[in-house]
Amino acid sequence: MTAAAPAGNTRRMPELDAVLSELAEGELRWAATSSAERAALLARVHAAVSAEAENWVRTASRIKLLPDGSPLAGEEWLSGPYALLTSLEALVRTLRTLASGRGPLDAAKLGRAPGGRVSVPVLPLGAYDRLLLNGFSAEVWMRPGVDADTVRRHAGLGARRPEHTTGIGLVLGAGNVTSIAPLDVLYELIAHNRVVVLKLNPVLGDLEPVYRRVLAPLIEHGVVRIVPGGGDVGEYLARHPGVAHVHITGSLATHDIVAFGPGEKGRARKAAGTPLLDKPMTSELGGVSPVIVVPGVWSAADLRYQAEHIATQRLHNSGHNCIASQVVVVSGDWPQREAFLGLLREALRTAPARPAWYPGSAERLADAARHHPGAEWQGAEGSRLLVELGDGQEAAELGTTEYFAPVLGVLTLPGAGAEFLNRAVETANRDLAGTLGANIVVDPATMKRLGRAFDDAVTALRYGTIAVNAWTAVGFLTATAPWGAFPGHTVTDAQSGIGVVHNALLIDAPERTVVRGPFRPFPRSIAGGELALFPKPPWFVTARSAAATGRRLTRLAQRRSWARVPAVFASAFRA
């Protein structure tokens, strides 16, 4: 079987058809591969990642134009091999549990979230988590009306019946974070029982040899194939009758081209609700993420730390993250507003210089500057843009355009306490594009004073991951947490996407993940009444020991050993 050939890939049609024929045979092999055998395969992939980690990070750093010895290479350790290693470790545990005849959540202590929802703890889940991420937690909130028995019974998804495969899945790989493509491949294989053709994003093309070596056990088993190429290759594969499902991580614009076709005809199909793609599609598409700063009484150290925290949420990976915070929501009635914004400017200005490496970044920065002539350039050579939003037109533009570049807006709303928080939640839900992630920064005393009003505000936020005193990236890095948009989107209104990935406990139909972290780093956390031993996080762009900590955390994920823990702490506390 072949698909109609778009311009540009006619010569590759036989090659791509052969790849799909091999995967059709591989599907039969996958159906005959038991849960225990799948766990063994993933354990081999884990070993391959361990062997390739140094080369992976070296290649990723070169792609992202990071100089040798840069602390920012820590980002590539944590969002590259570390993320994949921890996911493989968790998936192996889940598959072995299923192989023993038990469900992934049979032994879990389920809880209650607001609205009578069932909650599933996903962080911490073991002694290493409790020590290394001390003070952080995450739980999955299920949808209202779903009882605990149903949650336990349905956990496992397609891995409960490995013999029931569901065809060939096409994964259109991301071009920004290096673990995303292999993580998406794993989720297709395990959660959905689909063999996979991974079409690489050309931006990360230099990582193709790394990915081939990392995924070699699955390639040799006949259940994964990797193909390079541009949009024409992706289009041919997506339209091919041999492909049963498409998953994309990218922009909403790219999603719509895949679903409806390019140009005016594609836009007309979308308006009419008639996709060109005739098969199911899932997606993770980013959006405009808010960080809501709840007014309170903060020390000078609190103000500076949270300014660095929020600057990190924008500048990590040069701003080329689907979960980068783009709009900071502050109260105009907060007496410390000006002091905080002054420190936020300083954090943006003094954060380590780095190139905006992703294609089109310079153009998007220039476009933001044109739309906001009063914006302030920050950093070396005007590489970052801070926009204080004024009239409604300004707010509307920054709230609906995901810049995918170092552009940070500040939106000021009136009110204090619950009044401000409710207004900020309403504004985020109504005015900001997408539903992937939202962040809230609130000091412990103010949170306690708000009481149920704070829980109600978290419940009202319609986002797939909500982080309280943390960045939603912690949810991304939590292998057992589902990652994706708030449920309910469709192909014609995809917003931040459809479905979830990661989710190593294979939880069925989650609503959201709620991550919580300490407001202050250790030791100030203890002095402020928080039982948290976590120092400045290694993902902060200002963490001086980030590269060493990332490497040591990855080494620990390669082989768990308490003997390796002191080195992690020694590095982390030098941040």
Residue, then its C-alpha position, 0 to 999 in steps of 0.5 A: m500500500t502507498a499514499a499519494a506522494p506530496a511534492g519532494n519525497t517521490r524518490r523516498m516512497p519505496e523506502l518508506d513503504a518498506v519501513l511500514s511493511e517491516l513494521a507490519e511484520g513487527e506488529l505480529r512479533w509485538a503481539a507475541t511479546s509478553s509483558a515480562e519480555r517487554a520489560a526485559l526489552l526496556a531494561r536493555v534500552h535502559a542499558a543502551v541509554s546509560a552507555e550513550a548518555e555522555n555522547w547524547v548530552r555532548t551532541a545536544s549541547r552542540i545543537k543548542l550552541l552551548p559552549d564546553g563546560s557550560p553549567l547550562a548543559g545540566e538542562e541537557w542531562l535532565s531533559g535528555p538521558y535522565a528523563l528517559l532513564t527514569s521513565l524506562e525504570a518506571l515502565v519496567r516496574t509497571l510491566r513486571t507488576l502486570a506480568s505478575g498478575r497485578g495492576p499498577l495501582d493495586a498497592a497504591k494508597l489512593g486519596r481524595a482531591p477537591g470535588g470528590r475526585v480520586s487522587v493518585p500519588v505519583l511523587p514521591l514513590g520510593a526512598y530515592d524520591r523522598l530524599l532527592l526531591n525532598g519537599f516535592s510531591a505530585e498527585v494525579w486528579m481523576r475526573p469527577g465521578v470516577d471511583a477508586d475501584t474503576v481507577r485501579r481496574h483500568a490502570g495498565l491501558g493496552a499493556r493489560r492485553p499485550e496480544h491486542t495490538t493496534g497497528i502502526g503509530l506515527v510519531l512526529g518527533a519534537g525538535n526542542v527537548t531531546s527526550i520527547a521523541p523516545l518518550d513518545v515512542l515508548y508510550e505508543l508501544i506500551a500504553h497503546n500497543r502500537v509499533v512505531v515509525l518515528k519521524l525525526n524533527p530535522v532540528l535534532g537531526d544530528l541526534e539520529p545516530v544516538y537515537r538509533r543506538v539508544l532504541a537499538p533493542l526495539i529496532e532489532h525486535g522489529v517494532v520501531r523504525i526511525v526515519p529522517g526527513g522534512g514535512d513531506v516525509g511526515e505528510y506521506l507517512a501520516r496519509h499512508p493507509g498502513v499507519a493507524h494513528v498519528h501523534i505529534t509534539g509541536s505547535l498548533a499550526t503544525h498540528d493543523i497542517v497535519a490534520f487539515g492540510p496547508g494553506e487556505k484550503g487547510r484553514a477552510r477544512k478546519a473551519a468546516g470541521t472536515p479533517l483531511l487526516d482520516k485516522p485518530m490523532t493525539s498531540e502535545l502542542g504547548g500554549v501560553s503558560p501563566v505563573i500567578v504570583v499570589p501577593g503576600v509578605w515576602s523577605a528580600a531573599d524570597l523576592r530574589y529567589q522567586a524572581e530567579h524561579i520565574a526567569t528560569q521558567r522563561l529562559h530554560n532551553s532559551g525559551h524553546n519549551c512548550i511549558a515556558s511561562q509567558v505571562v506573569v500575573v501580579s496584583g496591582d495592590w501588592p505593596q511589594r510588586e515594584a520590588f519584585l518586578g525590579l528583581l525579575r528584570e535583574a534576573l532576566r538581565t543577568a541570567p547566563a547569556r545564551p543563543a536563541w538557537y531554535p529556528g525562527s527565534a529571532e523573527r519571533l522576538a522581533d515580532a513581539a517587539r513590533h507588537h509591544p513598542g514599549a517592551e524592555w530589552q534585557g540581557a546581552e545584546g537585547s536577547r530577552l524581552l520583558v513586556e508590561l501589559g497595558d491595554g486589552q489589545e496588548a494583553a490579548e496578543l501576548g496571551t494568544t501567541e506562543y512565542f517559543a522565544p525569550v519573551l515574558g509578559v507581566l499582567t497586573l490585575p487588581g485585588a488581594g487575597a482570594e479576590f486577586l487569585n480568583r480573578a487571575v484564575e479566571t483570566a488565565n482560563r479565559d484569555l490565555a491560549g492553551t491548557l498544558g500547564a499553569n504555575i502558582v507562587v504563594d508563600p506558606a502563610t498566605m496559602k494557609r490563610l486562604g485555606r479552602a479558597f486556595d484549593d478552589a482556585v487550583t480546582a478551577l484552573r483548567y490545565g493538564t499540569i498545575a505547579v504550586n511553588a514549583w515549575t510544571a517542568v517537574g511534572f514533565l520530569t516525573a515519569t509516573a505523572p501523565w503529561g498533556a493538556f487538560p482533557g476535552h480538546t478535539v482535532t478542530d479545537a486542539q489548543s494544547g493537544i489531545g491525550v497524554v504521554h509519559n504516565a508510566l503507571l498507565i493511568d486511564a483518563p486522568e484529568r490533571t497532575v498537581v505538583r507542589g514544591p517548597f516556597r523557599p530553598f533549604p535551609r530557609s525552608i526549615a526556618g520558614g516552617e516547611l519540612a523540605l531539604f531541597p536546595k536551589p533546584p539544578w534546573f534554575v538557569t542560575a544554578r552554577s553546579a547544574a551540569a555536574t548535578g545533572r550528570r550525577l543524577t543521570r549516573l544515579a538513574q543508570r544504576r541506583s546505589w546509595a553510594r552515589v547519593p552523597a555526590v549528588f547532594a555535594s553538587a546540588f548544594r553548590a548551586 
